[in-house]
Amino acid sequence: MESRIRAVLGAATALLLLAGCTGAADGGGVDIGGVRGTPGAAGLRDPYFPKLGNGGYDVTHYALDLAYDPRSGRLDATAMITARAGQDLSAFNLDLAGLTVDSAAVDGAPAAASRAGNELTLRPREDIDKGAVFRTTIAYSGTPETITDADGSKEGWLRTEDGAVALGQPVGSMAWFPGNHHPSDKATYDITLTVPQGTQAISNGVRTSERTANGRTTSVWHSAEPMASYLATVAVGRYTTKVSATPSGLPVLTAADPVVAAKSAPLLARIPELLAWQEKTFGPYPFSATGAIVERTGDAGYALETQTRPVFPLDSLTAEILVHELAHQWFGNSVTPATWQDMWLNEGFAVYAEWLYAEDFENTPAQVNFETAFAADINWAFPPARPPAAEDLFDPPVYQRGAMVLHRIRQRVGDRTFRELLAGWAARHRHGNASTADFTAYAEEVAGEDLGEVWDVWLYGDERPRRPN
């Protein structure tokens, strides 16, 4: 995400009391007259969002079929969710904010559905065996919510002048589809979007088909590589689109609101060049498509690294922020944080990509940016690996001091080993999840030395040292 100070809306949910059985938050339950399974957890105990996500299963694929009318704001949709049970399940939860559940089925049989806050609890007709692959189909409808964070910033489903755009970090994806909305549960996606003829719909990945009939246009988008739900997006409206390719042949699709298309075109045209440069530093690009979506300045007011196709309001589209969001495709999107406490692994790397861009394109050494960040008091409000609360996850220390951690490693190990570390980290956890502990262990492995001073002072320390070197 573009560096900014924002607070995060807590995902306030409640545990559902199932008829005749109370499921514990950790997935435990009581024996009910011969029932073998227990309910899955109604939260994954994330350090900042304990009720976000759900336990007892792992999603492998989402097939979302969405029909949206920009004039009324109504969404009619079906979600088919393929998952594997991690335990014997008598019931399980999905995260969903607002919207009306019209029907629910598990493996084709109707399932009982109950709501409590943002928790949708399903009780299948038959218990699901541990290790079994099962498919849940939810038909739902209504007007998707715009979620307002404590600082006034917005996420979820955002109305635009001629349509809408969906942004999901950290909890907004639950505003437009049911799912396991924690970054640790990544899945592949097929998203089918139906909109009025004359309106376009853009999403993640590769567009595999598009057809117009009976006054409506339907497009299908395929994301073959795993994606955390907060990185999924749809954008509906009128767009000026352009299709091109990187030097390696990777397809590039950009879409810009016609009002801002001319102003955004020069920077969007640099995407192939910038990705080729980043591949030299970070290793092979991890996805099968790339591009960007540019809106007029709207409710969001920030850019977001939505997978393969970052979203920008025009006033956030600068060369530095474009580099930042493209770097996230490696750091945050492919290597996704294990919990929201590991957010600095996203933002510290993306900010350091900006510093590397300044070195290679603007003749500004990273040391200059390091010293500027070091001198700013706001960057020392808390350690980047220990934000005090959810509302601090997107504050400057996570971004700027996170980048300072990387620069201190670079100073310790030298440029050659540091470049090996950047590309190696992206390769080791490609399409997976990783924690801060994973990174510190990996960095010491590559460095061949104890980096305790870096961790103690720069990653976890409360006090700013007297001098930056």
Secondary structure, DSSP 8 states (H G I E B T S, - for coil): --S---------B---EETTEE--TTS-----TT---EE--S----SS-TTSS-SSEEEEEEEEEEEEETTTTEEEEEEEEEEEESS-EEEEEEE--SSEEEEEEETTEE-EEEEEBTEEEEE-SS-B-TT-EEEEEEEEEE---EEE-TTS-EEEEEE-SSSEEEE-TTTGGGGTS-B--STTS-EEEEEEEEEETT-EEEESSEEEEEEEETTEEEEEEEEEEEE-GGG--EEEE--EEEEEE-TT--EEEEEE-TTTHHHHHHHHTTHHHHHHHHHHHH-S--SS-EEEEEE-S-SS-S-B--TTS-EEEGGG--HHHHHHHHHTTTBTTTEEESSGGGTHHHHHHHHHHHHHHHHHHH---HHHHHHHHHH-GGGGSS-TT--SSGGGTTSHIIIIIHHHHHHHHHHHH-HHHHHHHHHHHHHHTTTEEE-HHHHHHHHHHHHTS--HHIIIIIIS-SS--SS--
